[in-house]
């Protein structure tokens, strides 16, 4: 009797994964409850079945193209926010570098290096609460225009909270196409890792950006002590806000931060999470970003089998990555092509309407919270 039960389970779970996978391939969606089934998988064989479907979904919607991006730390350290994972917060003693907004030269050099390596986008990142009208916004817009004039590498930015529609509009006018603003975690878990601003603040920023017609790069960090349900709810929120690029960061505990002793996630749990994100976000660019070298080690190439379609290359904000040349060789070995030139034409981005005053994206936070 017990043997028969085991045999039934062996066939039942792969069949269920295949059922959900076929639905996604056909243009359908998985529900939150169905996604939680996938996040709850424990058996190694079942997880590998899930990974193979993540790969199948990626290939169906993305082919063999891999989107590469890099970042330049344009303003480092002394950030007023208390995000518990971040070495750049002024609340913690981490020895992280501190400097004010950089001159044009380092930004230009980062763009030139990205061009040489075929990197699609360079993100201008700043450690501060956010952007307001004033001289700093003028300088940021100047940097974006200069990067835009450099050539093929697209200028992106991740500059914290935006508190007015006018600021978002200025960034769009300067030539910004995509803005990075992670939700970081589920709404429930958010106060566990940040109390100086809220989940709602982040949703409001995204609403301003979408109304300005700027594409959204938004994801989060896994491994901060959140539950699988939190990871699922993060992915569902990202589906609600219609992020174009979804960075998945894996916590790299930094000495001096509140999470310095946090136990790392097992690599198979990380890969399973990536596959679940692919089931929930089949058409989006799922980007593996910070923490991959430390947490995945020799299994880094499996992120693509799990469904990832994008990779952050070059060093991170305050930690090192493996050399770009090694990443490019990994892609070649896997038969993947980093020659990605534009956003998915099926992903319209922006608000998708012509309304300026009553655009529904200004209510994006209410949609996600519902």
Secondary structure, 3 states (H helix, E strand, C coil): CHHHHHHHHHHHHHHHHHHHHHHHHCCCCCCHHHHHHHHCCCCHHHHHHHHHHHHHHHHHHHCCECEEEEEEEEEECCECCCCCCCCCECCCCCCCCCECCCCHHHHHHHHHHHHHCCCCEEEEEECCCEECCCHHHHHHHHHHHHHHHHCCCEEEEECCEECCHHHHHHHHHCCCCEEECCCECCHHHHHHHCCCCCHHHHHHHHHHHHHCCCEEECCEEECCCCCHHHHHHHHHHHHHHCCCEEEEEECCCCCCCCCCCCCCCCHHHHHHHHHHHHHHCCCCEEEECCCHHHHHHHHCCHHHHCCCCEEECCCCCCCCCCCHHHHHHHHHHCCCECCCCCCCCCCCCCCCCCCCCCCHHHHHHHHHHC
